[in-house]
């Protein structure tokens, strides 16, 4: 069973994005241009808009226009946009432009282009798509691209639906955008698979976003917005100084941040960010181009995407002469989190641990003696041969070989299976010490210890296969 969500991402150590000129942080500012594309019966919608406005607890008005809501949105186009533009006109900005809104704002579009702002697609209409049939949403995305191209003269490179459905990312991937933005899953771009192909995701934000001026428990004063942006910047900048640079996304709306009581918070933040060295202001298209050049789509093995025959063929030998462990692991819930050595080792260990004691004992008995007869006859598996050689067990003196032979005989006589230890973690001396220590265990204790050593051996083998 494949679980589609990726709960591991980059893990404990994020990649160095190699931002231009060694920048410690990339700042990406989005101006959402939605005014004129919101829900409105004039636009063929069933009700008025109710989202992201100054009206607390607004609800849709079925079959009616909402004068107050409409004029709030009009403020964004008539005044708020220009206030933001004056502040940011010389800063790289990405506009998330709703196609129908762009068509109703030609002067704003001209100003965006004069400033060199990137205009990405924000869909055809600023409406909720969660209950929309995928064929309808696909048509809307295609229509958005056509209208966007007509209005701006260029096809949009990026796409952000915003009020997305579970189909939005897949449908946008089908349309062939250079990057997708309907994700809040990371502080860095990443690759995600749709339709068997990798697509670049440049994630967005809902926290460093002025939309929180219109949500319960959000910002109610400009200083709160500034404090949050500053804290976010300071934390990410510190991570960059420490060698793990990130991207900071900032979301703005013309009718929200474009108000005079809020614009000063943004101005203060810009001054704060510009007072630091190593800050790269960039559009999303610039970030996407940079990421594609320096961090192309991964080409390694992806166990979560394998079929059963491929999975067992590749990993059936990880547990010595016991392909059934891989067969059982394949039946468990697999996800991108299991495409890493640690993730796949955990999955296979689960399959081994849930087996009967008899089945696990068979795996223990399938392991060879250390420096034993199979090794002398060169009949070990390739993995076991390499592992024993790593600790010099293939080049023992006669005295050392005699020590190992006596230890093996004593251990097997007491426990009924060969002594098993992750050789790559050890030396000849520490292995002999472990023999002596573990011979004092009860049979029950040693069965548990040996089983966990089997899992450790598997984990080390998977590191080699997946690295």
DOKOL-634180 format. One line per 3 residues: number of its first residue (from 1); their letters; for each residue x, y, z of N, C-alpha, C. Coordinates in steps of 0.2 Angstrom, whole numbers. Layout:
# DOKOL-634180
NUM) a) X/Y/Z/X/Y/Z/X/Y/Z | ...
END
This chain:
# DOKOL-634180
1) xxx) 4/-6/0/0/0/0/4/6/0 | 3/11/-5/7/17/-5/3/23/-2 | 6/26/3/4/32/6/7/38/3
4) xxx) 3/42/0/6/47/-5/9/53/-1 | 8/55/5/11/61/8/18/59/10 | 22/65/9/29/64/11/31/68/18
7) xxx) 32/63/23/32/66/30/40/66/32 | 44/66/27/52/66/29/55/72/26 | 53/74/19/56/80/16/64/79/16
10) xxx) 67/84/18/75/84/18/77/81/24 | 73/80/29/76/77/35/80/82/40 | 84/79/44/88/83/49/93/88/46
13) xxx) 95/86/40/100/90/37/98/93/30 | 96/99/30/93/102/23/99/103/19 | 98/103/12/103/104/7/105/111/7
16) xxx) 112/112/5/114/119/4/111/122/-2 | 106/127/-2/103/129/-9/108/132/-13 | 114/134/-11/119/138/-15/116/144/-18
19) xxx) 113/148/-14/110/154/-16/115/159/-19 | 113/163/-24/118/167/-28/123/171/-23 | 129/172/-24/134/176/-20/134/173/-13
22) xxx) 132/167/-12/133/164/-5/128/167/0 | 122/170/-3/117/173/1/115/168/7 | 113/171/13/111/167/19/103/166/19
25) xxx) 100/170/15/93/169/15/90/171/8 | 85/168/5/81/171/-1/75/173/2 | 73/179/0/66/182/2/62/182/-5
28) xxx) 56/179/-4/52/179/-10/45/183/-8 | 44/188/-11/38/192/-9/32/191/-14 | 26/189/-12/21/188/-17/16/194/-16
31) xxx) 14/197/-21/8/201/-21/2/198/-24 | -3/196/-21/-9/192/-23/-13/198/-27 | -15/197/-33/-19/201/-37/-25/197/-38
34) xxx) -31/199/-34/-37/195/-34/-43/199/-36 | -42/205/-35/-48/210/-35/-51/210/-43 | -57/208/-43/-60/208/-49/-61/200/-51
37) xxx) -58/196/-48/-59/189/-49/-62/185/-44 | -64/189/-38/-68/185/-33/-75/183/-34 | -78/179/-30/-85/177/-31/-89/183/-31
40) xxx) -93/183/-37/-98/189/-38/-103/186/-43 | -109/187/-42/-114/185/-47/-113/188/-54 | -110/194/-54/-108/197/-60/-103/193/-64
43) xxx) -99/189/-60/-94/184/-64/-97/177/-65 | -104/177/-64/-107/170/-65/-107/166/-59 | -105/168/-53/-104/164/-47/-111/164/-44
46) xxx) -113/159/-40/-119/158/-37/-120/163/-31 | -115/166/-28/-115/170/-22/-110/175/-22 | -110/180/-17/-105/185/-16/-99/182/-12
49) xxx) -93/186/-12/-87/184/-9/-88/184/-1 | -84/180/2/-84/180/10/-77/179/13 | -72/179/9/-66/177/11/-61/183/11
52) xxx) -57/184/16/-51/189/16/-53/196/15 | -57/198/20/-59/205/19/-59/208/26 | -62/214/27/-62/218/33/-69/216/37
55) xxx) -73/212/34/-79/211/37/-79/205/41 | -79/205/48/-79/199/52/-85/195/51 | -83/188/51/-89/183/50/-93/184/44
58) xxx) -90/186/38/-94/187/32/-96/180/30 | -102/180/26/-104/174/23/-106/176/16 | -106/171/12/-109/172/5/-116/174/5
61) xxx) -118/178/1/-125/180/-1/-127/177/-7 | -131/171/-7/-133/168/-13/-137/172/-17 | -136/173/-23/-140/176/-28/-140/184/-27
64) xxx) -135/186/-23/-135/194/-22/-128/196/-23 | -128/203/-24/-122/206/-24/-121/209/-17 | -115/210/-15/-113/212/-8/-109/218/-9
67) xxx) -113/224/-8/-109/231/-9/-103/232/-5 | -104/230/1/-98/232/6/-92/227/4 | -93/221/2/-88/216/0/-85/219/-6
70) xxx) -89/220/-11/-86/222/-18/-82/229/-17 | -84/233/-13/-80/239/-13/-73/239/-9 | -73/234/-4/-67/232/-1/-62/229/-6
73) xxx) -65/225/-10/-60/222/-15/-58/228/-20 | -63/232/-22/-61/238/-26/-56/242/-23 | -56/243/-17/-50/247/-14/-43/244/-15
76) xxx) -43/237/-15/-37/234/-17/-34/235/-23 | -39/236/-28/-36/237/-35/-35/245/-36 | -39/249/-33/-39/256/-34/-34/260/-30
79) xxx) -32/257/-24/-28/261/-20/-22/256/-17 | -24/250/-14/-20/246/-11/-14/244/-15 | -16/242/-22/-11/240/-26/-5/245/-27
82) xxx) -7/251/-28/-3/256/-30/2/258/-24 | -1/257/-18/3/258/-12/9/253/-11 | 7/247/-13/12/242/-13/17/243/-18
85) xxx) 14/245/-24/19/246/-30/24/251/-28 | 22/256/-25/27/262/-24/32/259/-19 | 30/255/-14/35/253/-9/40/248/-13
88) xxx) 37/243/-17/41/237/-19/43/238/-27 | 42/244/-30/43/244/-37/50/242/-39 | 55/243/-35/62/241/-37/64/235/-34
91) xxx) 59/231/-31/61/224/-28/58/219/-32 | 62/213/-33/59/207/-37/53/205/-33 | 48/204/-36/41/202/-33/38/197/-38
94) xxx) 35/192/-35/30/188/-40/23/190/-38 | 19/191/-43/12/192/-43/9/186/-44 | 4/184/-39/0/178/-40/-7/182/-43
97) xxx) -7/181/-50/-12/185/-53/-18/181/-55 | -24/182/-53/-30/179/-55/-32/181/-62 | -32/177/-67/-33/179/-74/-38/184/-75
100) xxx) -44/183/-72/-50/187/-74/-49/194/-70 | -45/194/-64/-43/200/-61/-38/204/-65 | -33/201/-68/-28/204/-72/-32/207/-78
103) xxx) -37/204/-81/-40/206/-87/-44/213/-85 | -46/213/-79/-50/219/-77/-45/225/-74 | -39/223/-74/-34/228/-71/-28/230/-76
106) xxx) -29/232/-82/-24/233/-87/-18/238/-85 | -20/243/-81/-15/248/-79/-11/245/-73 | -14/241/-69/-10/237/-64/-5/232/-67
109) xxx) -7/229/-72/-3/224/-76/3/228/-79 | 2/233/-82/7/237/-85/12/240/-80 | 10/241/-74/14/243/-69/19/237/-66
112) xxx) 15/232/-66/19/226/-64/25/224/-69 | 23/225/-75/28/223/-80/33/228/-81 | 32/235/-80/37/240/-80/42/239/-74
115) xxx) 40/236/-68/44/235/-63/48/228/-63 | 47/225/-69/50/218/-70/47/213/-65 | 41/214/-62/39/209/-58/37/202/-62
118) xxx) 38/197/-59/35/190/-62/27/190/-61 | 24/188/-66/16/187/-65/15/180/-66 | 14/176/-60/12/169/-61/5/169/-61
121) xxx) 2/163/-62/-5/161/-63/-8/160/-56 | -13/163/-54/-17/162/-48/-24/159/-50 | -24/156/-55/-30/152/-58/-35/157/-62
124) xxx) -40/154/-64/-45/158/-68/-49/163/-63 | -51/161/-58/-56/165/-53/-54/163/-46 | -55/168/-42/-53/168/-35/-59/165/-31
127) xxx) -60/158/-32/-65/154/-29/-63/148/-26 | -67/145/-22/-66/139/-19/-67/133/-24 | -61/129/-24/-61/123/-29/-62/116/-26
130) xxx) -63/116/-19/-63/109/-16/-69/105/-18 | -74/107/-20/-80/103/-22/-81/103/-30 | -76/106/-33/-76/106/-41/-74/100/-44
133) xxx) -78/98/-49/-76/92/-53/-69/93/-56 | -65/88/-56/-58/89/-59/-59/91/-67 | -63/89/-70/-64/91/-77/-65/98/-78
136) xxx) -69/101/-73/-71/108/-73/-65/112/-71 | -61/110/-66/-55/113/-64/-50/113/-69 | -49/107/-72/-44/107/-78/-46/112/-83
139) xxx) -52/113/-85/-54/118/-90/-52/125/-87 | -54/126/-81/-52/133/-78/-45/134/-78 | -41/129/-77/-33/130/-77/-31/132/-84
142) xxx) -34/128/-89/-32/130/-96/-35/136/-98 | -41/138/-96/-43/145/-98/-39/150/-95 | -37/149/-89/-33/154/-85/-26/155/-89
145) xxx) -23/150/-91/-17/151/-95/-18/155/-101 | -24/153/-105/-25/157/-111/-26/164/-110 | -31/166/-105/-32/173/-103/-26/176/-101
148) xxx) -22/173/-96/-16/176/-94/-11/178/-99 | -11/174/-104/-6/175/-110/-9/181/-114 | -15/181/-115/-18/186/-119/-17/193/-116
151) xxx) -18/193/-109/-17/200/-105/-10/202/-104 | -6/197/-103/1/199/-101/6/199/-107 | 4/195/-112/8/193/-118/13/188/-117
154) xxx) 13/184/-111/17/179/-109/14/173/-105 | 15/167/-107/12/162/-103/15/162/-96 | 11/161/-91/14/161/-84/18/154/-83
157) xxx) 24/156/-79/28/150/-78/26/146/-72 | 23/150/-67/21/146/-61/14/146/-60 | 11/142/-55/4/142/-54/3/141/-46
160) xxx) -2/145/-44/-4/144/-37/-12/145/-37 | -16/139/-36/-23/140/-36/-25/143/-30 | -22/142/-24/-24/145/-18/-30/142/-14
163) xxx) -36/142/-16/-41/139/-13/-42/132/-17 | -37/128/-16/-36/122/-20/-40/116/-18 | -41/112/-23/-44/105/-22/-39/100/-21
166) xxx) -40/94/-20/-35/88/-19/-33/87/-26 | -36/90/-31/-34/88/-38/-29/94/-41 | -29/100/-38/-26/106/-41/-19/105/-43
169) xxx) -15/102/-38/-8/101/-40/-7/96/-46 | -10/91/-46/-9/86/-51/-12/89/-58 | -17/93/-58/-20/96/-64/-15/101/-66
172) xxx) -12/105/-62/-7/110/-64/-1/107/-67 | 1/101/-64/7/98/-66/6/95/-73 | 0/93/-75/-2/91/-82/-1/97/-87
175) xxx) -3/103/-84/-2/109/-89/5/111/-90 | 10/108/-87/17/109/-88/20/116/-86 | 18/118/-80/21/124/-77/28/123/-75
178) xxx) 32/128/-75/39/127/-73/39/126/-65 | 35/128/-62/35/127/-54/27/127/-52 | 26/124/-46/20/124/-43/21/127/-36
181) xxx) 15/130/-34/16/134/-27/11/132/-22 | 6/127/-24/1/126/-19/3/121/-14 | 8/123/-10/11/119/-4/14/123/1
184) xxx) 13/121/7/16/125/13/21/120/17 | 23/116/13/27/110/17/34/111/18 | 37/116/16/44/117/17/47/124/17
187) xxx) 53/125/19/56/131/19/61/132/12 | 61/126/9/65/126/3/61/123/-3 | 63/124/-9/59/121/-15/61/113/-14
190) xxx) 56/109/-18/57/102/-18/54/99/-24 | 55/93/-25/53/90/-31/47/85/-29 | 41/85/-32/36/81/-30/33/77/-37
193) xxx) 32/71/-36/30/67/-42/22/67/-43 | 20/69/-49/14/68/-52/14/65/-59 | 9/60/-59/9/56/-66/15/53/-68
196) xxx) 19/51/-63/26/48/-64/31/52/-66 | 30/59/-66/35/64/-67/37/68/-62 | 43/71/-61/45/75/-56/43/82/-57
199) xxx) 40/86/-53/38/93/-54/41/97/-48 | 44/103/-50/47/107/-45/41/111/-41 | 42/111/-34/37/115/-30/41/120/-26
202) xxx) 39/126/-27/42/132/-23/36/134/-18 | 37/131/-12/31/132/-7/30/139/-5 | 24/140/-3/21/147/-1/20/147/6
205) xxx) 17/152/9/16/153/16/9/155/18 | 7/153/23/0/156/26/2/159/33 | 8/159/35/9/162/42/12/169/41
208) xxx) 18/170/37/20/176/36/16/179/30 | 10/181/32/5/182/26/0/187/29 | -1/193/26/-6/198/29/-13/195/29
211) xxx) -15/189/26/-21/186/27/-23/186/34 | -18/185/39/-20/185/46/-23/191/49 | -23/196/45/-27/202/47/-34/201/47
214) xxx) -36/196/43/-43/194/42/-46/188/45 | -41/185/49/-43/178/52/-43/179/60 | -47/175/63/-48/175/70/-41/174/73
217) xxx) -39/177/79/-33/176/82/-27/178/77 | -28/182/72/-23/184/68/-20/191/70 | -17/194/65/-14/201/67/-20/206/67
220) xxx) -19/210/72/-24/216/73/-21/223/73 | -14/223/72/-11/229/71/-5/228/67 | -2/233/64/3/233/60/10/230/63
223) xxx) 11/232/69/17/230/73/17/223/74 | 11/220/75/11/212/75/14/209/69 | 11/212/63/14/209/57/21/210/56
226) xxx) 24/216/58/31/217/58/35/213/62 | 32/212/68/36/208/73/36/200/71 | 31/198/68/31/191/65/36/190/59
229) xxx) 36/195/55/40/195/49/47/195/51 | 49/200/56/56/201/58/58/194/62 | 54/191/66/56/185/69/57/180/64
232) xxx) 53/179/59/54/174/54/60/175/51 | 62/181/49/68/183/45/74/181/50 | 74/183/56/79/183/60/81/175/61
235) xxx) 76/171/62/77/164/63/80/161/57 | 77/162/51/80/159/45/87/162/43 | 88/168/45/95/171/43/100/168/48
238) xxx) 98/167/54/103/163/59/104/156/56 | 99/153/53/100/146/51/105/147/45 | 104/152/41/109/153/35/116/154/37
241) xxx) 117/158/42/123/159/45/127/153/48 | 122/149/50/125/142/53/126/137/48 | 125/139/41/126/134/36/120/131/33
244) xxx) 114/133/34/108/130/32/103/135/29 | 105/138/24/101/144/21/94/141/19 | 89/146/19/82/144/18/79/149/13
247) xxx) 73/149/12/69/153/8/63/156/13 | 62/163/13/57/165/17/52/168/12 | 46/165/12/40/168/8/36/173/12
250) xxx) 34/178/9/29/183/12/23/184/7 | 17/183/10/11/184/6/8/191/8 | 6/194/2/3/201/3/-3/201/-2
253) xxx) -8/205/1/-14/206/-3/-16/214/-4 | -17/216/-10/-18/223/-11/-23/226/-6 | -29/223/-5/-34/225/0/-33/225/7
256) xxx) -27/221/9/-25/220/16/-19/224/18 | -13/222/15/-7/225/17/-7/232/13 | -11/233/8/-11/240/5/-15/245/8
259) xxx) -17/244/14/-20/249/19/-15/253/22 | -16/259/23/-11/264/26/-9/262/33 | -14/259/37/-12/256/44/-7/250/44
262) xxx) -6/247/38/-2/241/38/4/242/34 | 4/246/29/10/247/24/16/249/28 | 16/252/34/22/254/37/25/248/40
265) xxx) 21/243/42/24/237/45/29/234/40 | 26/234/34/30/231/28/36/235/27 | 35/242/27/41/246/26/47/245/31
268) xxx) 45/244/37/50/243/42/53/236/41 | 49/231/39/52/225/38/57/225/32 | 56/228/27/60/229/21/67/232/24
271) xxx) 66/238/28/72/241/30/76/236/34 | 73/232/38/76/227/43/80/222/38 | 77/219/34/80/214/29/86/217/25
274) xxx) 85/223/23/90/226/18/96/228/23 | 95/229/29/101/231/33/106/225/34 | 104/219/32/108/213/33/112/211/26
277) xxx) 118/209/27/122/206/21/119/199/19 | 120/197/13/119/191/11/111/189/11 | 107/194/8/100/193/8/99/194/0
280) xxx) 95/188/-3/94/188/-10/86/189/-10 | 84/195/-13/77/196/-15/76/193/-22 | 71/188/-23/71/185/-29/63/184/-31
283) xxx) 62/183/-37/55/181/-39/55/173/-39 | 49/170/-39/49/163/-39/52/160/-45 | 51/163/-51/54/160/-57/62/160/-56
286) xxx) 65/165/-53/72/165/-52/74/160/-47 | 70/159/-42/71/153/-37/71/146/-40 | 65/146/-44/64/139/-48/70/138/-53
289) xxx) 72/143/-56/78/142/-61/84/140/-57 | 85/143/-52/91/142/-48/91/135/-45 | 85/133/-43/85/126/-40/86/121/-45
292) xxx) 83/122/-51/83/117/-56/90/116/-58 | 94/122/-58/101/121/-60/106/118/-55 | 104/119/-49/109/117/-43/106/111/-40
295) xxx) 100/109/-40/97/104/-37/92/100/-41 | 94/97/-47/89/94/-51/85/88/-48 | 80/86/-51/76/81/-49/80/75/-47
298) xxx) 79/71/-41/83/66/-39/82/60/-44 | 88/56/-45/88/51/-49/89/44/-46 | 89/44/-39/91/38/-35/85/33/-35
301) xxx) 86/27/-32/80/23/-31/75/25/-27 | 68/24/-28/63/26/-24/59/20/-23 | 60/17/-17/57/10/-16/49/11/-15
304) xxx) 47/17/-13/39/18/-13/36/18/-19 | 39/19/-25/36/19/-31/38/12/-35 | 41/7/-32/42/1/-35/36/-4/-35
307) xxx) 35/-8/-40/31/-13/-39/34/-19/-35 | 30/-24/-34/32/-29/-29/38/-33/-32 | 38/-35/-38/43/-39/-41/50/-35/-41
310) xxx) 49/-28/-42/55/-24/-42/58/-23/-35 | 53/-22/-30/55/-21/-23/59/-28/-21 | 56/-33/-22/59/-40/-19/65/-41/-23
313) xxx) 66/-40/-29/72/-41/-33/78/-37/-30 | 76/-31/-28/81/-26/-26/83/-27/-19 | 78/-29/-14/79/-29/-7/78/-36/-4
316) xxx) 77/-41/-8/76/-48/-5/82/-51/-2 | 88/-48/-4/94/-51/0/96/-47/6 | 93/-42/7/95/-38/13/95/-42/20
319) xxx) 90/-46/21/90/-51/26/92/-57/23 | 98/-60/26/101/-66/23/97/-71/21 | 97/-73/15/93/-79/12/86/-79/14
322) xxx) 83/-73/15/76/-72/18/72/-67/14 | 71/-68/7/67/-63/3/60/-62/6 | 58/-66/10/51/-65/13/50/-59/17
325) xxx) 56/-57/20/55/-50/24/54/-45/19 | 57/-44/13/55/-39/8/48/-40/6 | 46/-46/5/39/-47/3/34/-45/8
328) xxx) 35/-46/14/31/-43/19/31/-36/20 | 37/-33/19/38/-26/20/34/-22/14 | 34/-25/8/30/-22/3/23/-21/4
331) xxx) 20/-26/8/13/-26/10/11/-20/15 | 16/-18/18/15/-12/23/14/-6/20 | 12/-1/23/11/6/21/18/9/19
334) xxx) 19/10/12/25/13/10/24/20/8 | 28/25/9/28/32/7/35/34/5 | 35/41/3/42/44/1/46/44/7
337) xxx) 43/43/13/47/43/20/52/37/20 | 50/32/16/53/25/16/58/25/10 | 59/30/7/64/30/1/71/32/3
340) xxx) 72/33/10/78/34/13/81/28/16 | 88/27/17/90/21/20/87/20/27 | 86/25/31/83/24/38/76/23/37
343) xxx) 72/26/33/65/24/32/64/17/30 | 68/15/25/67/8/22/69/3/27 | 74/5/31/77/0/36/71/-1/41
346) xxx) 68/4/43/63/4/48/57/0/45 | 55/1/39/50/-3/36/51/-11/36 | 57/-12/34/59/-19/34/60/-22/41
349) xxx) 62/-18/46/63/-21/52/56/-22/55 | 51/-18/53/44/-19/56/42/-26/53 | 43/-27/47/41/-34/44/44/-40/47
352) xxx) 51/-39/49/54/-44/53/52/-45/60 | 51/-39/63/49/-40/70/42/-43/71 | 37/-42/66/30/-44/67/30/-52/65
355) xxx) 35/-55/62/35/-62/61/35/-66/67 | 34/-72/66/34/-77/72/41/-78/74 | 41/-80/80/48/-82/83/52/-87/78
358) xxx) 48/-92/76/51/-97/72/53/-94/65 | 50/-90/62/52/-87/56/58/-83/57 | 58/-79/63/64/-75/64/70/-79/66
361) xxx) 69/-85/69/74/-90/71/77/-93/64 | 73/-94/59/76/-96/53/80/-91/50 | 79/-85/50/83/-80/48/90/-80/51
364) xxx) 90/-80/58/96/-81/62/100/-87/59 | 97/-92/58/101/-98/56/103/-98/49 | 100/-93/45/103/-92/38/109/-89/38
367) xxx) 111/-85/44/117/-82/44/123/-86/44 | 129/-84/41/135/-89/42/139/-87/48 | 143/-92/50/148/-91/56/153/-86/54
370) xxx) 155/-82/59/160/-77/57/167/-81/56 | 170/-79/50/177/-82/49/176/-90/49 | 170/-93/47/169/-100/48/170/-104/41
373) xxx) 167/-110/41/169/-114/35/166/-111/29 | 161/-108/29/158/-105/22/163/-100/20 | 165/-96/24/170/-91/22/176/-94/19
376) xxx) 179/-99/23/185/-102/20/184/-105/13 | 178/-108/12/176/-111/6/174/-105/1 | 174/-99/3/171/-94/-2/164/-95/-4
379) xxx) 160/-97/0/153/-98/-1/148/-93/2 | 151/-87/5/147/-82/8/143/-78/2 | 138/-75/4/135/-70/0/139/-64/-1
382) xxx) 138/-61/-7/143/-55/-8/143/-50/-2 | 137/-49/1/136/-44/6/140/-47/12 | 139/-53/14/143/-56/20/151/-56/19
385) xxx) 153/-57/12/160/-57/11/163/-50/12 | 159/-45/9/162/-38/10/162/-36/18 | 156/-38/21/156/-36/28/161/-40/32
388) xxx) 163/-46/31/168/-49/35/175/-47/34 | 176/-45/27/182/-42/25/183/-35/28 | 178/-31/30/178/-25/32/182/-25/39
391) xxx) 181/-30/43/184/-31/50/190/-35/49 | 193/-37/43/199/-41/43/198/-48/44 | 191/-50/44/190/-58/46/192/-62/40
394) xxx) 194/-59/34/196/-64/29/204/-64/29 | 207/-61/34/214/-62/34/217/-63/41 | 214/-68/44/216/-69/51/222/-74/51
397) xxx) 226/-73/57/231/-77/58/228/-84/60 | 233/-89/61/230/-96/63/228/-95/70 | 231/-91/74/229/-90/81/222/-87/82
400) xxx) 221/-82/78/215/-78/78/209/-83/75 | 211/-87/70/206/-91/67/204/-96/72 | 208/-99/76/207/-103/81/202/-100/87
403) xxx) 204/-94/89/200/-91/93/192/-90/91 | 192/-88/85/185/-87/82/181/-94/81 | 185/-99/80/182/-106/79/179/-108/86
406) xxx) 183/-107/91/181/-110/98/175/-105/100 | 175/-99/99/170/-94/101/163/-96/97 | 164/-98/91/158/-100/87/155/-106/89
409) xxx) 159/-111/91/157/-117/93/153/-117/100 | 156/-113/104/153/-112/111/146/-108/110 | 146/-103/106/140/-99/105/134/-103/102
412) xxx) 136/-107/96/131/-111/93/128/-117/97 | 133/-120/101/131/-125/106/126/-123/111 | 127/-116/113/122/-114/119/116/-111/116
415) xxx) 116/-108/110/110/-104/108/106/-107/102 | 110/-112/98/107/-115/92/107/-111/86 | 110/-106/86/111/-102/79/118/-98/79
418) xxx) 120/-96/74/127/-93/73/127/-86/77 | 133/-84/79/134/-78/82/133/-72/77 | 129/-68/78/127/-62/73/129/-56/76
421) xxx) 133/-52/72/134/-45/74/135/-41/68 | 134/-34/69/135/-30/63/142/-29/62 | 146/-32/58/153/-32/58/155/-25/56
424) xxx) 152/-22/52/154/-15/50/155/-10/55 | 151/-12/61/152/-7/67/157/-9/71 | 161/-14/70/166/-17/74/173/-19/71
427) xxx) 177/-21/76/184/-23/74/185/-30/76 | 190/-34/74/191/-41/77/191/-41/84 | 194/-36/88/194/-36/95/187/-35/98
430) xxx) 184/-30/96/177/-29/99/172/-35/97 | 173/-38/92/169/-44/90/170/-49/95 | 177/-51/97/178/-56/101/176/-54/108
433) xxx) 176/-47/110/174/-45/117/166/-46/117 | 163/-45/111/155/-46/111/154/-54/112 | 158/-58/109/157/-65/110/157/-67/117
436) xxx) 162/-64/121/163/-66/128/157/-63/132 | 155/-57/131/149/-54/134/143/-57/133 | 141/-59/127/135/-61/125/134/-69/127
439) xxx) 139/-72/128/139/-79/130/136/-79/137 | 136/-74/141/133/-74/147/125/-72/147 | 122/-71/141/115/-70/141/111/-76/141
442) xxx) 105/-75/143/100/-81/143/98/-82/136 | 95/-87/134/93/-89/127/88/-83/125 | 84/-81/129/79/-76/128/82/-70/126
445) xxx) 87/-68/130/90/-61/129/94/-62/123 | 97/-67/122/102/-67/116/98/-68/109 | 92/-71/110/87/-71/104/86/-64/102
448) xxx) 84/-60/107/82/-53/105/88/-49/103 | 94/-50/106/100/-46/104/102/-48/97 | 102/-54/95/103/-57/88/99/-54/83
451) xxx) 92/-54/85/87/-51/80/89/-44/79 | 90/-40/84/92/-33/83/98/-32/79 | 103/-36/80/109/-36/76/107/-37/68
454) xxx) 103/-42/67/101/-43/60/98/-37/57 | 94/-33/61/91/-27/59/96/-22/57 | 101/-22/62/107/-17/61/111/-19/54
457) xxx) 112/-25/53/115/-27/47/111/-25/41 | 105/-26/41/100/-24/36/101/-16/35 | 101/-13/40/101/-5/39/107/-3/36
460) xxx) 113/-6/38/119/-5/35/120/-6/27 | 117/-12/26/116/-14/19/112/-9/14 | 107/-7/17/102/-2/14/106/4/13
463) xxx) 110/6/18/114/13/17/118/12/10 | 121/6/9/125/6/3/121/5/-3 | 115/2/-3/111/1/-9/108/8/-11
466) xx) 106/12/-6/102/18/-7/106/24/-8 | 112/24/-6/117/30/-6/119/32/-13
END
